[in-house]
Amino acid sequence: MKDLQYYQVPLPTLKATSGNLLDPDAEDDHVAMIPAMVALAQIMSEASHLLYHSPKRSMSEMSQIAMSLDHKLLAWKATLPHFLNIDAASLNDTEWAFKQKLVLRLRFYNTRILIHRPFLAASASSTESSNLFQHLHTCLDAARTSIQMQYESFLHRIYIRTWWYNTTYALYGAMILLHLVLSGFPSIRDEDLLVDVEKSLDIFESMNNIVVARRCAEMIREVLEVARACVARRRSLIPSAAAHTSTLAPPPTHFGIDAATATATDPTAVQNRGDNLTGMVPPGTDSDFFFSLFNQDSQPDTRAEILANLVDPTILEDFAFGSGGGDFSFFLGS
């Protein structure tokens, strides 16, 4: 095979571009998705290189790079032709326009997740910068919107019938939501996120004829049990009045402190966090895994590592495609 540059071809000329309407060689509107996808792929490639595969940078430098990439992504969205405007819904859209807009919308939010996901683990342990909360907010919004879009498309039976689209986007979105629930951010309504996770389960279960979808559903279902147990545990440690907080209120002072940690200052309450876990562990689950999630004091590094693994795309793909086994060993970093 020759060098990749050898195979480059010019992008098609489009009738949608000003001045090309009468050009006999110009392509019709439905081809406009090609240059749009190429431009988006360039942003994704840059994000992959700068945020995931470059020499280690400081968190502040990474944040600046991510925000710059996010601005590029928003500029990309703003330059889409009117018939591919992913923010506009029209009852007059042709079938091809509807499907292309759906794909572009899913890829837009997936790219936002790609850009902002590296900061989730940092925001769970850092108290230094409110910029981290901005990354968290953007990633959370992208994950929830992506799941909701897929769910609505499945509900109305109008969707792109490619399982790798649906499983990948739903899996990444759901695990981000579960990561945030398990992290215990006091400014996030856990119940809202868990409802969206359940929608992702509905998506997977509607494709139960696909092995990968079944494995994704299995993994989500098990981690969802962990998340529900963690939420129940936190609520048992705090006054009921403080259990319900506003959805993504202004950035909290301490990103890594959940509602239970912030209010359970009584030494007895702190000690009780590590007690009585046996009855809350779902059958067949490693109790050490649960202990490291529930216990906010004795194993912070282990807890942070587990939570980071929940949104590690390599681990998720290994599990979904059959090489990860049927337990939590992948999340434990073994």
N, C-alpha and C positions, 0 to 999 in steps of 0.2 A: 504494500500500500504506500502511496506517495504521501508527501507532507500534506497536512490538512488544508493549508492555504491553496493547494493545487485544485481542490474541489469546490472552491468558493464560486458562487454564481450571483449575478446581480438580483436584487429584489424586484418583483414584478412592478410594472407601471400600473397605476390604478386610475380608473375613471373617477373615483371619489376625490382624487387630488385635483386641485384647481388647475384648469387649463387642459386637462386630459380627457374631457368628456367625449370629444369627437375623435380621439385617437383610436384608429381601428385596432391597434395592437394592445391597447390598454385593457386591463382585466376588470371584470365586474366587481361589484361591492363585496361579494362573498369571499373574494381572495384577500381582502384587506386584513384578514386575521393573520396572514403569514408574516408580514412585516411587524405587526403588533407583537406576535409571539417571539420573533427574533429579538426585538428590542427588550422585551421582558426577560428573555433568556440571558441577555448580556448583563442585566442588573443582578440576576440570580447568580451568574458566574462570578461577578465581582464580589457579591456577598459571601459566596462560598470561599473564595480565595482570601479575602481580607479578614473575615471574621472566624473562619474555621481552619484554614490551612496556612496561615502566615506565622512568622516568629511571634513569640509571646509579646503582647503589648499590655500597657496599663489599662485598667478598666475605664478610666476617663478617656483615653485615646480610642479604645474600642467603641465607647459610647458616641463619640464624635463621628466616627466612621459610620456607625449604624444610622445615626440621624441624617447624615449626608445621603446615604443610600435610600433612606425612607423618603427624603425630599425628591430624589430621582424617581422613585416609584410613583409618587403622587403626580409628578410632572408627566410621567408616562401615561397615567390614567387620564390626565387632562388633555392629552394630545390625540386620544383615540377618536376616530371619525364618529359623527353623531349617531350613526346607526349601530355602533358598537359601544355606546356610552353605557358603562356598567352600572352607573348610578340611576339610570332612567328606565322605568318600566313602561311598556307600551302594549296595549291590547292589539295594536296593528302590526306588531313584529311578525315577520315571516318565521317559519320554523327554523331555518338556518340561522337567522339573526338571534333568535331566542337561545338556541343551543350554543352559538359562539359566545354570546354575552355571558352565559352561565359558566362556560369553561374559563373565559378571561377573568370573570369575577372570582371563581375558585382559585385560580392561579395568582391573582392579585393578593388575596388574603393569605394564601400559602406562602407567598414571597414575603409578606409582612411578618409572618411567623418565623420564617427563616432568618430575617434580619434581627428580630428582637428576642428570639428564644435564648441566645447565649447569656442573657442578663437575668434570666429567671432565678438561677441558683444564687447569683450574687445578690439579688434583691432580697433573698430570704435570709441573708446573714449580714448584710451591710447596713450601717446607719449613717453612711458618709454623704450620700448624694441623693437628692430627690429626682435626679435624672433617671435613676434606676427604676423608680416608680413609674415614670413615663413609659419606659420600655415595657414594663409589666402590664400597664394599662393597655397599650397598643397591642401587645401579643394576646392578651386576654380577649379583647374585643374582636381581633381577627379570628381566634379559635372559636368563639361563640357564634360569630356571624357565619363562618364556614359550615359549622354543624347545622345551623338553622337553615341555611340555603339548601344543603343536601337533603335535609329532612323534608322541607317543603317540596322539593323536586320529586322526591320519592312518593310523597303523599299524593301528588297530583299525577303520578305516573309519567311525568315528562322529565326524563333525565338522560344523561349520557350513560349508556349501558356498557361501561368499561369498569370492571371490578377494581382494577389497580388505581383508577382515579378515586373511586368511592372509599375503598379501604384505607388508602394512604392518608387522604385528607381527614377522614373521620377519626382514624387512629391517632394521628398527631394532635388534632384538636382536642380529643377526649383526654389524652394523657396530659396535655398542658393544663386543662381544667382540674384534673385529679391532683396534679403536682401542686397547684395553688391551694386546693382544699387541704391537702396534707401539710402544706407549709404553715397553715393557720394564720393567714393575713387577717387582722381584725377588721379591715375596711371592706371585706368582700363577703357577700351573702353566700354562704356555702350551699344553701338549698337551691338557689338559682343555678349554680354551676352543676350541681348533681342532677338537676332536671335535664340540662343539656347533655350531660354524659349519658343519661338514660335514652335520649333521642339518638345518640350515636349507636347505642346498643340496638335500637329498633332498625337502624340502617343496616348494621351487620346481619341481624337476624332475618332481614328481608332478602339477603343473599346467602342463605344457609346452604345452598347447593355448591358454594365455593369454599374449598378447604381453608384458604387464607382468611376469608371472612369469618369462618367459624372459630379459627384460632384467635383472631382479633377480639371477637365477642367474648371468648373464654378469658383472655387476659384482662379486658376492660371490666368484666363482671367481677373477677377476683380482686382487682385493685379497688373497684367501687365498694366492695364489702369492707376493705380496709379503711377507705375514706369515711364511710358511714360510721364505722366504729370509732374512728378518731373524732369525728364531729360530736358523736354522743358523749365521748369521754370529755371533751372540752366543755360541753354544756353542763356536765355534771359537776364541773369545778368552778363555775362562775354563776353569779346571780342571773336569774332568768331575764331580768330587765336589760342586762348587758349582752345577752346572747344574740340579739338581732341588731345588726349594725347596718348603716346605709350602704348602698351599693357603690363601691369605689369612691369613697369620700376623699377629701384632700389627703395628700401623702401623710401616713403616720410617722411619728417621730422615730420609731424603731421598727424597721422593716421585718426583722426576723422574729419578733415577739408576737405570739398569737394572743387571743383574748384570754385564754386560760393562764398563760404565763404572765400577762400584764396585770391580772387581778389576783392571782393566787399567791399572795406574798406571805401568807401564813406558813411557817415551816412545816406544819402538819399537812397542809394541802400540797406543798411541794413534795413531801415524802410520799404522799398518797398517789402521786402521778405514776410512780413505778409499781404500785401495788394493785392487786386484784385484776391483772390483765388477763388471767387465764380464761375467765368467763366471757371476755369480749373478743377472743380470737376465733375467727371462723374455723370450722372443722377442716383439718388437713393443711393448715397454714403454719409455717414456722413461727413459734412464739418469739424467737429472737428478733425476727423481722418486725413484729408488732412492737416489741419493747423499744427498739431503736426509733420507731416512729412516734410512739407515745411519750417516751422519756426525753424531755427537752434539756436535761441537765448533764447527764453522765456521758452521753455519746454524741456530741454535736457533729463531729467529723463524719461518723458513720451515717447519721441521719441525713446530713447534707448530701453525702455521696449517693445514698439511696434515692433521694428526691431528684437529684440531678439525672440519675439513670432513667427515671420515668419519662424524661423528654429527650433521651439520647436516641437519635434516629437509627443508629447502627444496631443498638440493642432491640429496638422495636421491630426493625425489619428482620433481624435474626429470628426472633420469636415467631413473628407472623408467617415467615416463609419456611418454618419447620425445623430450625436448628437450635431453638432455644429451650426445648423441653417444656414441661407443663407445670413448672413451679416458679418460685420467686428467686431462683439462684442467679438469674441474669441481673436482677435489680440489686442483689447483694454484692455484685462485682466479682463473682467467682469465675 
